[in-house]
């Protein structure tokens, strides 16, 4: 009997926390997979306007982004201070939009979904409509008509 | 032989590190505002848009100039009244809501902010009409309806905003 000494623990065994980081890592991987971080840095200063009739962008995989605004401090020296268009990670002109959109469409493997793509336009509120109209015209010419003007809802002003 | 107790690595700090990473990801992926005004751009036609023989009564002309001043039906107007004006036009002035068209024209010098504000009011007017109709027909708010019911209501009051080519009066 003395060989099998029952170890009497005086304290109640504490809850092991060894599995806690596992749970947290699982949550972390979930978020990393489900949400998508911006793959390109936004090189223009943008403050979106205020609006109330807002709807969420549906499928993030079918959304292409166009940014229009004044270049931020890092690029102002080379690009000036007039509002510019940024497509993905480069400054571009409105004339390069058809090629850009064609490339973005290629990234969607299913043909049917290509018609359901929308273009999220993140435009600074102080931009004049001239440049916006150029972009819209290019999009209309290639029949890419689903567009969403990104805005925030700050409530009634 | 005394079994040496293996020293255990405390797992408490691992959890802290994991929480920090998690919070980092939660924060960085929600910075982007991804809500916006959904708009279906009008189709492009190479011919210039000739003035349509439509009855003027069925067209609500909305114009914004480069000073961000609003004009509705050739009269100066305020953005705050635009929603009520549009509703009135749709329900009372047009021959029928199905023929009603809103024609929006801006100047190349108009600020995007103002354009969005005007577009927002137009959309809000339509949404209110759809909502009233939904309550009347189905007893529910428009947002709570099924897709088919929403489509039926939208057919009764189609949202048609035609955009004319922008004027270019401002000397930039």
Interface residues (C-beta under 8 A of the other chain):
Chain A: X16 X17 X18 X20 X21 X24 X25 X27 X28 X31 X32 X35 X36 X37 X38 X48 X49 X50 X51 X52 X53 X54 X55 X56 X57 X60 X118 X120 X121 X123 X124 X125 X126 X127 X128 X129 X130 X132 X133 X136 X137 X139 X140 X141 X143 X145 X146 X147 X148 X149 X150 X151 X152 X153
Chain B: X11 X12 X14 X15 X17 X18 X19 X21 X22 X25 X26 X28 X29 X30 X32 X33 X34 X35 X36 X37 X38 X39 X40 X41 X42 X43 X44 X66 X106 X107 X108 X109 X110 X111 X112 X113 X115 X116 X117 X119 X120 X123 X124 X127 X163 X166 X172
